[in-house]
C-alpha cells in the first residue's frame, strides 16, 4: 500500500479469511503510521489526517466486523474513498473525545457549526476546512456531531509553502465556544506533505 494512491478498488480488498489472519499485524503497523498523522486541538478535539492506508484499514475493519460480504463492499468503498486525499488536499477526521456522556452531550450541544470553523494557517496562508457533504453534522437544535470529516483544499502555492521543511503550521478551531489552536509537530507536517502530488 502507498500513501500516494487516491482510491481503494475492489481489487484491493483482501478475502475475509486472509484479513482475519493478518489483522493484528496490520493494525499494529498502522499505529506507527497514525502517530504522525494526529494533532490534538484543545481539551477534546483530535484531528486524524487520513490517507490511503488509514482508509484501506477502515474499510477492512468494517467488513471484518459487520461481515456483510460482497454486498457490503461497494458501500464501504463509496463511504471511505471520499476521505482519501486526491493530490491537492488534506483530509481529516476530527473527533471530540469526551468520555462522560452527560458532559459530552452538554459540550456538543454548544458546538453547532464547529465543522465550519477549522483552519490551517502557515506561511501567510489560511486554508479553511470544507465539511464532507455526506450528511449534516449539526442538527436542528444546534448540537454538533462528535465526528466530522473535513477537506482542506490547497492551491499549488499553498502546497509549496506547506511542503517547505520547518514551516510552522497551526491547526485552529475558531468556534465561539471552542476557540483553540495547536502547532502541528514538524514530524506531522513532513508526513502530511507526502499527501500532495
N, C-alpha and C positions, 0 to 999 in steps of 0.2 A: 504494500500500500504506500501511497505517496501523498504528501500534503498538497501537491500541485494538481491533483485531479479534482474536477469540479462536479462530478456526477457519479453516483453509485448506480450500476446497471444490474439487471437480473443475473448476468454472468458473474458478478462479484459476490453473489450470495452463496455462502457455503451450505452444504447439506446439513440438516439439523444435527445428525449424529456426530459429524466431524466438528461442528462448532461446539457441541457439548464437551467433546474431548479436549478441545483447545481453549475452552472458555477461561479457565483460571489463569493460564499463562498469558492470554491476550489481555485480560483485564489488568493483570499486574504490569504488563508492558505499557499499557495506556496511562497508568498513573504517572509515569515519568513524562509522557507527552503532555498531559494535562497540567503538570506542575508549572510549566512556563507559559500557560495559556489562561491564567486565572488572576483576577485582580479584585480585591475586596475594596468596597467603597462605603465608608461609614460603618455603623454598627451592624447592619443587617444585610446589605446588598453585596452580592458577589457576581462578577461578570466572568463567564466561562466563554472564551473565544473558540468558536467551532472551526473544524476543518474536515477534510475527507475522512481522516482516521477516526475522529470522535463520532462522526455521524455513521460511519460504517459499523462501529461498535454498537451505537444506539439501535440501529436497525436490527442487528443480530440479537441484541438483548430483548427487544420487543418480540421478535419471532420466537426466541427461546422461552420466554415467559408465557406468552399468550398461546403459542402452539397452533396458530391459525392456518398453517400450511401455505400452499401455493396461493390461495385466495387472499391471504393477508399481505403477501409480498408487495404487490403493486401499490397498495395504500400506504405502506411504510415508506416506500421509495418516494412517493408523491410528497409525503409529510416531511421527510428529512432531507431530501435533495435540495430543497429551497434554502436550507441552513448551511450549505457548503459555500464558502466564498467563491465568487465567479471570476476573480482575477483583478478587479478594481475595487474591492470592498473587503471589509472585515465584518464578521457576523458573530454576535454574542448572544448567549442565553444569560439573562440577568435574573437572578433569583433572590428574593427577600427571604432570608432564612431566620425564622423566629420560632423557636421550639414551643413555647407556651401558646396553646390555641386561642386563649382569651386575648392575650397581648397581640398575637398575630392578627386576629380579626380587627382589633382596635386600630392598629397601625395601618393595615391595608385599607381600612375604611377612610383614612385621611389622605391616601396617596393616589386618588383618582388622577389619571393623566400623566403619571410619573414616567410612563414609557416614551413620552414626547419631550422629555427634559434632559435626555442623556447626550453628552457631547464628548468628543475627543479634541483636545487642544494641544497644538505643538507647532513650534517654529512660526508663529504668527498666523496659523491656520486654525479654524474651528470646523469640525465635521460633526454635524448633528445626526443622531440616530433616526432611522425610519423604522417604525414598528412593522413586523411581519403582518401582512393583511389577511391572515387566515381567519381570524376572528377578533372581536373587540376585547381588549384586555382590561378595560374599565367598564363596570356595569352601570346601569341606570341610576343607581344610588350613589355613584362616585367611589365605589370600592374597587381598588386595583387588584389584579391577579397577583399571586406570589411569583409567577414565572412570566418573563417577557422575552420575546425573540426579536433582536434588533439588528438592522443592517446599517453599516456606516459606509456610504459611497464616497470614493476618493477620485479626485482629478489626477492626471499624470503628475502635476507639480506637487500635489499633496503626497502622492506615493513616494516621490523622490525625497521629499523632506522627511517623511516618516522613516524611510529606509536609512537615512544618514546615521551612522553609529554615534551614540551618545545623545541623540535628540531627546529632550525631555518631553514626555507625553503625559498629559493629565486627563484622566477619565473623571468626568464630573456628572453629578446628578443635581439639577437645579430646581427641584420641586420646592414650593414654599414650606412644606413640612418635612422635607428630606434634602437639605442642601449640604452635600458632601462632595469631596473630591479626593483623588488619590493619584500620586505619581506612579506611573507604570514602571516597574523594575526594568532595568536595561535588558535583562535576560528575556523578559516577556516581549519587549519591543522588538528585539532581534528575532525572536521566534515568529512573531506575527508578521514581520517584514517579509517572511518567506511565503505568506499567503497571497502576495501580489504577483502577477505575471510580468 
